[in-house]
Every structure is written in structure tokens, then in C-alpha cells.
Amino acid sequence: MTKIAYLYVLDTMADWESGFLIAELNTGRAFRKDAEKYTVKTVGLTKEPIVTMGGMHIIPDISIDELATDNTGVLILPGGDTWLESIHDPLIGKVNDFLDAGILVAAICGATMGLAKAGLLDKRTHTSNDLEFLKSVCPNYAGETFYSNEPAVTGENVITATGIAPLEFAREVLRELDVLSAETLEAWYNLYATHEKKYFYALMESLEK
């Protein structure tokens, strides 16, 4: 059975922040042979087209009202300029449903502020773009003791990442979903992080095993 990786799409969405991740999930090109397969589906507040920060128009596959936990492996929340606005409250309600169902939620950049505003980071390890900034824009945020000054972290079924760490974000999600072997994941990450060709050959070699 193929699982679904839902990507929330919103106006001003930061195009690049989920790019590494959704490409690997949708193609499965580096997956272990016995790993579950994934397909990426987009979800918007409505089915009306959204416009990304890069000017791309995306027509969501489904609306937020149709979003369900059935057969879902992960809900991916990219950054954008509007995460502190109440327009995303319906999505936050769905996040609670997903967490109650034990489904992974992965948020990067502005999306971490949306989770913080909703109190979803108050009691789990997390990161964001900057602690002091997070506290200033989310006055009710009470998770400072759980804040980790790292590019990307996992805490109680929620992965958070800074906006400048899309690669680390992808690595954490791929690791948590357990779809790549440890050897493949290490080579994959090092290839993009260092640009050294030896990791390309290490990646290819790991896929042959």
C-alpha cells in the first residue's frame, strides 16, 4: 500500500523549503527495497490556486476539509509569510488530529511559528528560526526550555527546522519515516551538503546492496 505525504500549500509558500524532501518521497529513488512507498499530495485551505513566494501557481489536490489521517505517513508544513494569521486555524485543527493519530508532522521556518502560537511546541523538543524572535511574535509561547538551537530536531512526533535548513529538514523526516537505509541517508545528505563526488559514488553503491 502506498502512503500519502501531504504538503500544505499556502500563498507566499517558501518554494525551496520542502523541495529536497518531497522529491525523495515522491520518487522513492533512494528508498530501501522493502520500504513503504509514498505519493505526495497537496492540500490547501480551499482548492483555489495558491501563489508561492517564487511566483508559481499551485492548484491543491484537496481542500483542508477533505484532509484525513487515513493512510497518511506525514503532514509537511512549509514556511510562508502568513503563519501567524488566523487564516491557518483550520490547518492547526488538523495538525492536532494528526498528532492524536500518531502521524508525523514536519514544520519548517514560518510553520514552526504557527505551531508555537497554537501551543503545540510548549512541551516537546523543537527549533525555529530564532528563540528570541519566536518569543516576540508568539507572546503565549511557553516552550523555551524545550528549544534546541539546531537546524532541525525531532520531538514527540513533530519535526521542526529553521528556514535555512531544508536539507537537514529532509534528512530528519526521511530518517523518522525509515525509508532509506542508514548508509544511503548518510551518503545522500553528505552529497548535497559537501558537493563532493565521492558521496555520489557512495550513494550509488549503497543502493546496490
N, C-alpha and C positions, 0 to 999 in steps of 0.2 A: 504494500500500500504506500502511495506517495503522500507525504505530509505537506502541509502548507506553511510557507513562511510569509506572513502578512507584513507588507510595508505600508505604513501610514503615510499618505501623501497630502501635503498641505501647501497653500500658497506661501511663497518665499522659502520653500524647502531647500536646504543646502544639498545640492545635487550630489556632490562628491562624498558625502559622509557615509553613505551606505554602499557605495559602488563596489569596493572590494568584496564585501560580504554577499550582496545579492548575486553577483556574478558567479561566485563559487557555489552558493546554494542552488541556484537555478540550473547550472550546467552539471554539477556533480563531477566535474572533470578530475578532481583530486581526491574524491571520496574513496574510502575503503570499499573493497568489493562487496562486503556484507553490510554496508551502511544503509540506513533508510534514505530513500530518495526524497527530494524536495522540489516543490514548484513555488515560484514567487507570485503572489497576487497583491495588487494594490487596493488599498481601502481609503476612501475619502469621507469627509463629513456627509457629502452627497455624491452623486455620480457626475456632477458638473466638473468640467476640466479645471485643473489647478495649474498655476504657473510657477515653476521653480525659480530659485534665485538666479539660475543661469538662463532663464527665459524659455525653458522647454515647457510645452503643454502636455499634461498627462491626464488621460481620462481614466478615473478609477475603475477597477474591475467591479467593486461592490461599494455600497454606502455603509456608513457606520451602523445603521440599523440592521444590516444583514450580517455583520461580523459575529461569528460564533466560535466557540472553543473547539468544536468538533474537528478532529483530525488535524489540529494545529500544532506545530512544533515550536514556533517562535513568533512574537509580535515585535516588529522593528520600528523604532521611533526616531527618525532623523531630526536634525535641528531645523530651525526656521526662526523668523523674526516675531512670531505671534504667540509663542508658547505660554506667555503669562496672561493671555486674554481668555475670557470665559468661553469663547467660541469652541475651545477644545474640551470643555467639560464632558460632553458625551463620550469622547475618547477615553478620558480618565476613568469614567464609569466602567468602560470595557476592560481597561487595564486591571481594575480590581477583580473583575470576573475571571480574567486570565490567571491572575496570581492565585485566586481561590481554587482554580482548577489545576494548579501546579504547572502552568505553562510559562516558559521563559519569556521575559520581557527585556528588550535591549534598547537602551536610550542613549543618544549621543548629543552633546552640545546643548542647544536650547531645550531639547526634550527633557534633559535632566532637571531643568528649572521647572518644567511643567509637573514632573513627579514630585519635586521638592515642595512646590506650592501646595500640592494635594496631600502632603504629609506622608508620602509613600517612601521617603528616604530617611525618615526620622529614626528608624530602628534597624537599619540594615547598612552594611558597608557599601560605600558609594564614592563617586567622584563627580566633578563637574568642571567647568572652565576655571573657576577660582572660588575659594571658600568665602572670602570677604565679599566678593560680588554676589555670590549666591545668597548670603545673609542679607545683603542690602536690597535685593529685588524680591526676596521671599521673606517678609518680616515674621511670618509664623513658622518658618523653618526651625526645627529643633533637633537636627541630626548632626551637629558639629562634631560630637565625639565619635561618630561613625565615618567621618570624612577621611578619605585616603588621597594623599597628594600623588596620585599615579595617573598615567594616561588612560588606563581602563581597568576596572575592577569588577568582580562578581560578588554579590551579596544577597543570599536568600532568594535565588531565582530571578534576580534583577541584575543586568549588566549595565554599567554606566561608563561613559567615556567623555573625554574632553573633545572639543571641536577640532583640535589639531591632531587627533589620533585615530583616524579612520582605519588604519592598518591594524593597530592594537585592538580596536573595537572588533574588527572582523576576527582576529585571532581568538579573542575571548569567547565570542559566540560559537565559532567553529569548534573550539575545544569543549565548550559546555554541551554542545549538541552531539559531540563524539562521532563526527562523520569522517574525520581524517585520522590516519594513524599519527602517533606522536612524532615519528620520524618525518612524515610528509608535512605536518604542520610546521615543524621547526624549519625545514628547508624552504617551504613556501614563504614563511614570514621573513626569513633571512634574505631571500632573493629580492623581495621588494624593499626591505629595509636597508640593505647594503649595496644593491645593484651589482653584486659580484657574481660572475658567471658560474663559479664553482657550485653555487647553490641551485642554479638551474639544473645542472647535471645531477646534483644530489636529489633534487625533487623528482626528476625523471627516473632515477634509479629506485627511489622509494616506491614509485607507482608500479614498478615491475615486480615487486615482491608479493 
